[in-house]
Amino acid sequence: MTAVQQNLFEARAARDKALEIVEINAETWFERALFVIYRMPQGTEGTGEDVRLLVVEKIGQPHHHNVFGALISQAVRKGYLRKTGEYRQMRAKKSHARETPVYVRAT
């Protein structure tokens, strides 16, 4: 195993552990947020930023803003969202118009 592969495995393990911690700390909000995504009409496209705005509109802010990365990752793992391969610029001022993946509510 090369050092690069080992680092990738370690990085993924660290990511998964961090996601578990976020999910545990935000369990009630997190489950409701996943349900909001699940209830999105199939075929709806948008960025993670669009999902964040929808979730906040429906159930309010989470305990910490970093939970949104875990939320999108979990929604993809559960099959609620999938990447389209397209990228768009984010619109929020604090996002500095950076490119971000576009997701579609999976069927």
N, C-alpha and C positions, 0 to 999 in steps of 0.2 A: 504494500500500500504506500503510495507516495504521500509526501507531506501535504500536498495540496488536497488530496482526497481526504486525509485525516482531518485537516482543518475544516473542510466542508461538512463532514460528519459531525464534528464538534460544534460547528456553527449552527447546524440544523437542530442538534440536541439542545443547545442553549436557547434557540428560538422557541422550540416546543415547550421548554420549561417556563420561559417567560410568558408564553401564551396561557399556560395552565394557571400561573399565578394571577394574571389579569382576569381570567375567567372566574377563578375562585373568589376574588375580591369584588367582582361585579356581577355575581351570579344572577340576582333577580333582574337587574337592569339588562344584563347581557342576554338572558333568555327572552325577555320582552323585545329587545332589539332584533334578535334573530327571527322572532315571529313577525316583526314588521317587514323584514326582508322576505320572509316566506310568503307573506300576503301580497307582495308586489305582483302586479299582473305579469304573467309569463310573456317574455319577449321585450320587456322594458329594458332599455339600455341607459347606462349612466356610469359615471366615475364613482370612485369611493367617496369623493366629496359630495356628489349628489345623494348617495346613500346616507352619508352623515347628516346632511340637511333634513332628509326625510325622517330619519330616526329621531333626531332632536325635536322636530316638529311634532311627532307623534307621542314620544315618551319623555322628552326632556334630556338634559345633559347627563353624561355618565359621571362617575366619581373622578375620573382622570381622562384627559383627552387622548392618551395613548391607547385606550381601549379600542379605538376605531380600527387600528391595524389588525388587532386580534379578531375583531368582529368580521371584517371582510375576509380574512384568512379562513375563519371557521365557516362562513357562509359558502365559500368556494369548496372547502372540504366536504361539507354536507350536500353539495350539489345544488344549492339555491342559486348561486351565481357562477358564471364561468367567464373567463377572459375572452374577448372577441379578437384580440390581436391588434386592435386599434388603440391609439393613444390620443389624448386631448390635453390641452392646457387647463390647469385648475384656475378657477375664477376668484377665489378668496384672496384678498390682499396679502394675508400672511403666508400664502402658498407661493407667492412670487411667480405665478404663471408657469410653474414647472409642469412637465409632461407626466401624465399618470394614465394607467391602463383604463380602458373602457370595459365594463362588465355587462352581461345580459342576464336577466332573470331566466334561469334555465327552465326548460320544459320537462 
